[in-house]
């Protein structure tokens, strides 16, 4: 039998050459982005190394130099709670280090399989692993902050200063963990307890309200994410930053809130830590080579971040409008070689004529041409025992749980 020619006979199936499926352009971009993210994973490893190395610098200052540290909440002004010092402050600092390390390891391990698919073009274009979304949002927010910084060009007075490297190491670690607890848990997780009581639903696990993750995105969740982000943005202004910091901090707060709701507080801590500790490896080591490499990496991440900023902005617009932008178009599925087009019969008092499958025939006057959509792959061809009730043909395909005649296109 010649390849591509439909065989004759009721008990045989069609044999034809299937078209080669082209690689989705979105998956190509996603794979390239995933490989670029590996460079940031290396940066994250350096930041974790700096965090652990910094323990040797911070602990002596906690025990010998610092008089204490005051914990606070944001409402959005800073409200002081109580001051801790000595070994209590040391235990708190070790908790911060442990929480950051555990969050990063957790996201890396739970994302390993899906991120591997994203590296090998096996993942879906609109579904991401926790690691991919966390780093992608980090790139996008860093890009947006850099744009605002270039436009505003803030003075040193508009940015808080620290007295030593050890103080900076401690304050940035505290921001990565404590700010996520007092903003994301306090203004998203806990209010959802009362929201779920009102709508008579609850999360799959009771502890989801405290650690986040696995929540759906509805109107209450969206409102809480936006409100917590606004509180987070204004809190930076009341905490010592200039007014220019409100907008980028609010945008970052939306990203943190999204990660908290979808993946949990570990993802928001990892993104917060990755952002704040971006320059700390070169600051602590004083290495010029590391400073140059970090600068080159930031330039690459800013370029990729521009694309991610457009992507996530588009996804937000899709969520708000209910429309889908830049979605994949369905690919037409070809008919077997030599077969006439499918027709949808129109009501007629005369039965349709018998058409030989190998000889194209003109469209009868009682038939209208309606090409059938081939948006879904053919699952199988049937020739055993099938008889079309409209034209008597004996070959059909299986479409959405029904037989479709291969001559007239009737579903039965």
Secondary structure as UniProt FT lines:
FT   TURN            3..4
FT   TURN            10..11
FT   HELIX           25..53
FT   HELIX           55..64
FT   STRAND          69..74
FT   STRAND          78..84
FT   HELIX           86..110
FT   HELIX           112..119
FT   TURN            120..121
FT   TURN            125..126
FT   HELIX           130..152
FT   HELIX           156..158
FT   HELIX           165..179
FT   HELIX           180..189
FT   HELIX           190..198
FT   TURN            199..200
FT   TURN            206..207
FT   HELIX           208..211
FT   HELIX           219..238
FT   TURN            239..240
FT   TURN            243..244
FT   HELIX           245..262
FT   HELIX           265..276
FT   TURN            277..279
FT   HELIX           280..285
FT   HELIX           288..321
FT   TURN            337..338
FT   STRAND          344..345
FT   TURN            357..358
FT   TURN            365..366
FT   STRAND          367..368
FT   STRAND          381..382
FT   TURN            389..391
FT   STRAND          396..399
FT   TURN            400..401
FT   STRAND          402..405
FT   TURN            406..408
//
